[in-house]
Amino acid sequence: MCDWEEFLFTCNHSALRLKSFCHFARNDPLHQCYGVKVLRNSWQQGVLCDKCAADRQAAMVKASAASQRAVR
Protein backbone atom coordinates (compact mmCIF):
# COMPACT_ATOMS: atom_id res chain seq x y z
CA MET A 1 0.00 0.00 0.00
CA CYS A 2 1.73 3.12 -1.25
CA ASP A 3 1.22 6.41 0.59
CA TRP A 4 -0.21 9.43 -1.26
CA GLU A 5 -0.82 13.12 -0.50
CA GLU A 6 -3.67 15.19 -1.93
CA PHE A 7 -3.49 18.90 -2.70
CA LEU A 8 -6.85 20.71 -2.77
CA PHE A 9 -7.06 23.97 -4.73
CA THR A 10 -9.61 26.81 -4.50
CA CYS A 11 -10.85 26.02 -8.03
CA ASN A 12 -12.08 22.63 -6.68
CA HIS A 13 -9.39 20.71 -8.57
CA SER A 14 -7.07 18.36 -6.73
CA ALA A 15 -3.72 16.74 -7.38
CA LEU A 16 -2.26 13.54 -5.97
CA ARG A 17 1.43 13.04 -5.28
CA LEU A 18 3.18 9.87 -4.27
CA LYS A 19 4.61 10.26 -0.78
CA SER A 20 6.32 6.87 -0.47
CA PHE A 21 6.38 3.49 -2.16
CA CYS A 22 5.22 0.41 -0.29
CA HIS A 23 7.62 -2.47 0.31
CA PHE A 24 6.51 -4.35 -2.81
CA ALA A 25 6.70 -1.34 -5.14
CA ARG A 26 10.13 -0.37 -3.80
CA ASN A 27 11.49 -3.79 -4.75
CA ASP A 28 9.70 -4.03 -8.11
CA PRO A 29 11.85 -2.82 -11.06
CA LEU A 30 8.89 -0.84 -12.48
CA HIS A 31 7.66 0.32 -9.03
CA GLN A 32 4.26 -1.27 -9.62
CA CYS A 33 1.94 -1.43 -6.64
CA TYR A 34 -1.14 -3.62 -6.76
CA GLY A 35 -2.31 -2.68 -3.27
CA VAL A 36 -4.66 -0.02 -2.01
CA LYS A 37 -3.67 3.65 -2.34
CA VAL A 38 -3.49 5.12 1.16
CA LEU A 39 -4.19 8.85 1.41
CA ARG A 40 -1.97 10.10 4.24
CA ASN A 41 -2.53 13.88 4.04
CA SER A 42 -4.84 16.38 2.37
CA TRP A 43 -3.48 19.89 2.06
CA GLN A 44 -5.61 22.99 1.37
CA GLN A 45 -3.58 25.22 -0.96
CA GLY A 46 -5.56 28.48 -0.95
CA VAL A 47 -4.64 29.18 -4.60
CA LEU A 48 -5.79 28.11 -8.05
CA CYS A 49 -4.21 25.07 -9.68
CA ASP A 50 -1.58 25.76 -12.37
CA LYS A 51 -3.99 25.14 -15.26
CA CYS A 52 -6.72 27.41 -13.89
CA ALA A 53 -4.19 30.12 -13.04
CA ALA A 54 -2.81 29.98 -16.60
CA ASP A 55 -6.35 30.07 -18.06
CA ARG A 56 -7.24 33.07 -15.91
CA GLN A 57 -4.03 34.87 -16.89
CA ALA A 58 -4.72 34.22 -20.59
CA ALA A 59 -8.28 35.53 -20.22
CA MET A 60 -7.00 38.69 -18.53
CA VAL A 61 -4.44 39.29 -21.29
CA LYS A 62 -7.11 38.75 -23.95
CA ALA A 63 -9.52 41.13 -22.21
CA SER A 64 -6.79 43.73 -21.81
CA ALA A 65 -5.90 43.51 -25.50
CA ALA A 66 -9.56 43.82 -26.48
CA SER A 67 -10.05 46.90 -24.29
CA GLN A 68 -6.94 48.54 -25.76
CA ARG A 69 -8.26 47.95 -29.29
CA ALA A 70 -11.60 49.49 -28.31
CA VAL A 71 -9.87 52.66 -27.04
CA ARG A 72 -8.02 53.27 -30.33
C-alpha positions in Angstrom: 0.0 0.0 0.0 1.7 3.1 -1.3 1.2 6.4 0.6 -0.2 9.4 -1.3 -0.8 13.1 -0.5 -3.7 15.2 -1.9 -3.5 18.9 -2.7 -6.9 20.7 -2.8 -7.1 24.0 -4.7 -9.6 26.8 -4.5 -10.9 26.0 -8.0 -12.1 22.6 -6.7 -9.4 20.7 -8.6 -7.1 18.4 -6.7 -3.7 16.7 -7.4 -2.3 13.5 -6.0 1.4 13.0 -5.3 3.2 9.9 -4.3 4.6 10.3 -0.8 6.3 6.9 -0.5 6.4 3.5 -2.2 5.2 0.4 -0.3 7.6 -2.5 0.3 6.5 -4.4 -2.8 6.7 -1.3 -5.1 10.1 -0.4 -3.8 11.5 -3.8 -4.8 9.7 -4.0 -8.1 11.8 -2.8 -11.1 8.9 -0.8 -12.5 7.7 0.3 -9.0 4.3 -1.3 -9.6 1.9 -1.4 -6.6 -1.1 -3.6 -6.8 -2.3 -2.7 -3.3 -4.7 0.0 -2.0 -3.7 3.6 -2.3 -3.5 5.1 1.2 -4.2 8.8 1.4 -2.0 10.1 4.2 -2.5 13.9 4.0 -4.8 16.4 2.4 -3.5 19.9 2.1 -5.6 23.0 1.4 -3.6 25.2 -1.0 -5.6 28.5 -0.9 -4.6 29.2 -4.6 -5.8 28.1 -8.1 -4.2 25.1 -9.7 -1.6 25.8 -12.4 -4.0 25.1 -15.3 -6.7 27.4 -13.9 -4.2 30.1 -13.0 -2.8 30.0 -16.6 -6.4 30.1 -18.1 -7.2 33.1 -15.9 -4.0 34.9 -16.9 -4.7 34.2 -20.6 -8.3 35.5 -20.2 -7.0 38.7 -18.5 -4.4 39.3 -21.3 -7.1 38.7 -23.9 -9.5 41.1 -22.2 -6.8 43.7 -21.8 -5.9 43.5 -25.5 -9.6 43.8 -26.5 -10.1 46.9 -24.3 -6.9 48.5 -25.8 -8.3 47.9 -29.3 -11.6 49.5 -28.3 -9.9 52.7 -27.0 -8.0 53.3 -30.3 
